[in-house]
Amino acid sequence: MPGRVAPYLVATIGVHGSASTWVFNVVRELLIDAFGEPRVLSLYADELALLPDEPTRAGRHLLIKSHHGSEPLDAWLAAQQARIVLSVRDPRDAAISMAQRFNAPFNHTVRWIANDCNRLLRLAPQGHPLLRYEDRFFEDPAEAEDNAPFVLVEYLDGHSEYDDDQYQNKQVRRYHIKSPLLS
């Protein structure tokens, strides 16, 4: 990529049940389309120790999905000047959704969501794009310019066009991006 010295480091951080997997999948597909699958390393990590070592990351764009995270991971992301996209959902709805979806005890899902929310309380004031589940950013392509996908695309900046057929994950097939990405 002309003019770019370092690969992208992007973290999608969200409350459980906030369509955080959808956001992660969209960003991953955009990175793969722009740079090719071999140049993109994507993973889930809530702790710094879970990240691959530097030789494994070398020359590759790193995409991290995370929920409750840790202060050391957040400090590392800040030091690396990662592009961070946050997703949030009403905690009451998120806890109930997770309990139903994973057949988990409600007191466990409440704890998951509380941990996620504590992290977002640390990160949201830093000005990262914040996507609200209640805005249904993942459902209506006609509303895209007011919702998450455009925020993601403008946040990552660049140029390219995409259509629904390019997405391999069924969760992102309904989204149609026609906006700049990754220059």
C-alpha positions as CSV (number, residue, x, y, z in Angstrom):
1,M,0.0,0.0,0.0
2,P,1.7,3.2,-1.1
3,G,2.7,5.6,1.6
4,R,1.7,3.3,4.5
5,V,4.7,2.4,6.7
6,A,3.0,0.2,9.3
7,P,0.1,-2.2,9.0
8,Y,-3.2,-1.4,10.5
9,L,-4.0,-2.3,14.1
10,V,-7.7,-2.3,14.7
11,A,-9.6,-3.4,17.8
12,T,-13.4,-4.0,17.8
13,I,-14.4,-3.8,21.4
14,G,-18.0,-4.4,22.5
15,V,-20.4,-5.3,25.1
16,H,-21.5,-9.0,24.8
17,G,-24.7,-9.0,22.6
18,S,-24.0,-5.6,21.0
19,A,-23.4,-7.0,17.5
20,S,-19.7,-6.9,18.2
21,T,-19.1,-10.1,16.2
22,W,-20.9,-8.4,13.2
23,V,-18.6,-5.3,13.6
24,F,-15.5,-7.6,13.8
25,N,-16.6,-9.6,10.7
26,V,-17.2,-6.4,8.7
27,V,-13.8,-5.0,9.6
28,R,-12.1,-8.3,8.9
29,E,-13.7,-8.6,5.4
30,L,-12.8,-5.0,4.6
31,L,-9.2,-5.6,5.6
32,I,-9.0,-8.9,3.6
33,D,-10.5,-7.3,0.6
34,A,-8.1,-4.4,0.7
35,F,-4.9,-6.3,1.5
36,G,-5.6,-10.1,0.9
37,E,-6.2,-12.8,3.5
38,P,-2.6,-13.7,4.1
39,R,-1.8,-10.1,5.2
40,V,-4.6,-10.0,7.8
41,L,-4.4,-11.6,11.2
42,S,-7.6,-11.6,13.2
43,L,-8.3,-13.0,16.7
44,Y,-10.1,-12.7,20.0
45,A,-8.1,-11.4,23.0
46,D,-9.0,-9.9,26.3
47,E,-5.5,-10.1,27.7
48,L,-2.2,-8.8,26.3
49,A,-0.6,-12.2,26.7
50,L,-3.1,-13.7,24.2
51,L,-1.7,-11.6,21.3
52,P,0.7,-13.3,18.9
53,D,4.3,-12.4,19.2
54,E,5.9,-9.7,17.1
55,P,7.4,-12.0,14.5
56,T,4.0,-13.6,13.9
57,R,2.4,-10.1,13.5
58,A,5.3,-8.6,11.4
59,G,4.0,-7.0,8.2
60,R,0.4,-8.1,8.8
61,H,-2.7,-6.1,9.6
62,L,-3.9,-7.1,13.1
63,L,-7.6,-7.1,14.0
64,I,-8.5,-7.9,17.6
65,K,-12.0,-8.6,18.9
66,S,-12.5,-8.1,22.6
67,H,-15.1,-7.7,25.3
68,H,-14.1,-7.1,29.0
69,G,-10.4,-6.7,28.1
70,S,-7.7,-5.6,30.6
71,E,-6.0,-2.4,31.4
72,P,-2.6,-3.7,30.1
73,L,-4.2,-4.6,26.8
74,D,-5.9,-1.1,26.6
75,A,-2.6,0.6,27.4
76,W,-0.9,-1.4,24.7
77,L,-3.6,-0.5,22.1
78,A,-3.2,3.2,23.1
79,A,0.6,3.0,22.8
80,Q,0.3,1.4,19.4
81,Q,-2.3,4.0,18.3
82,A,-4.8,1.3,17.4
83,R,-8.0,2.3,15.6
84,I,-10.7,1.2,18.0
85,V,-14.4,0.8,17.3
86,L,-16.7,0.3,20.2
87,S,-20.2,-1.3,20.2
88,V,-22.6,-1.0,23.1
89,R,-26.1,-2.3,24.0
90,D,-28.5,-1.5,26.8
91,P,-27.0,-3.7,29.6
92,R,-30.3,-5.1,30.7
93,D,-31.1,-6.3,27.2
94,A,-27.6,-7.6,26.7
95,A,-27.6,-9.6,29.9
96,I,-31.0,-11.2,29.1
97,S,-30.0,-11.9,25.5
98,M,-26.7,-13.6,26.6
99,A,-28.5,-15.7,29.2
100,Q,-31.0,-16.9,26.5
101,R,-28.5,-17.3,23.7
102,F,-26.0,-19.3,25.7
103,N,-28.3,-20.9,28.2
104,A,-26.2,-19.3,30.9
105,P,-27.2,-18.3,34.4
106,F,-28.4,-14.7,34.5
107,N,-26.1,-13.8,37.4
108,H,-23.1,-14.9,35.1
109,T,-24.3,-12.8,32.1
110,V,-24.8,-9.8,34.4
111,R,-21.2,-10.1,35.5
112,W,-20.0,-10.4,31.8
113,I,-21.9,-7.3,30.9
114,A,-20.8,-5.3,34.0
115,N,-17.2,-6.1,33.1
116,D,-17.7,-5.1,29.5
117,C,-19.4,-1.8,30.6
118,N,-16.6,-1.0,33.0
119,R,-14.2,-1.2,30.0
120,L,-16.3,1.0,27.8
121,L,-16.5,3.5,30.6
122,R,-12.7,3.8,30.3
123,L,-12.6,3.8,26.5
124,A,-15.6,5.8,25.4
125,P,-14.3,9.2,26.7
126,Q,-11.3,8.8,24.4
127,G,-13.4,9.6,21.4
128,H,-13.5,6.2,19.6
129,P,-16.5,5.6,17.3
130,L,-19.3,4.2,19.4
131,L,-22.0,2.1,17.7
132,R,-25.3,1.6,19.6
133,Y,-27.1,-1.7,19.1
134,E,-30.4,0.1,19.5
135,D,-29.7,2.1,16.4
136,R,-29.8,-1.3,14.5
137,F,-26.7,-0.4,12.5
138,F,-26.4,-4.0,11.3
139,E,-29.9,-4.3,9.8
140,D,-30.8,-1.6,7.3
141,P,-28.4,-0.8,4.5
142,A,-30.7,2.1,3.4
143,E,-29.8,3.8,6.7
144,A,-26.1,3.1,6.4
145,E,-25.0,6.7,6.3
146,D,-26.4,7.3,9.8
147,N,-25.1,4.0,11.2
148,A,-22.1,1.9,12.0
149,P,-20.9,0.8,8.6
150,F,-20.2,4.3,7.4
151,V,-18.5,5.2,10.7
152,L,-16.3,2.2,10.3
153,V,-15.4,3.0,6.7
154,E,-14.8,6.7,7.3
155,Y,-12.8,5.8,10.5
156,L,-10.5,3.5,8.6
157,D,-10.4,5.8,5.6
158,G,-9.3,4.9,2.1
159,H,-11.0,3.9,-1.1
160,S,-12.8,0.8,-2.6
161,E,-16.3,-0.4,-3.3
162,Y,-17.9,-3.5,-1.9
163,D,-21.2,-5.4,-2.4
164,D,-23.1,-8.0,-0.5
165,D,-21.7,-10.9,-2.5
166,Q,-18.2,-10.2,-1.3
167,Y,-18.9,-11.1,2.3
168,Q,-18.5,-14.7,3.3
169,N,-20.0,-14.5,6.8
170,K,-23.8,-14.6,6.7
171,Q,-23.9,-12.0,9.5
172,V,-22.5,-9.3,7.2
173,R,-24.1,-10.3,3.8
174,R,-26.9,-7.8,4.3
175,Y,-24.6,-4.8,4.5
176,H,-23.7,-3.0,1.4
177,I,-20.7,-0.7,1.6
178,K,-20.2,2.0,-0.9
179,S,-17.8,4.3,0.8
180,P,-14.1,4.9,1.0
181,L,-12.0,2.4,2.9
182,L,-8.3,1.9,3.7
183,S,-6.1,4.2,1.7
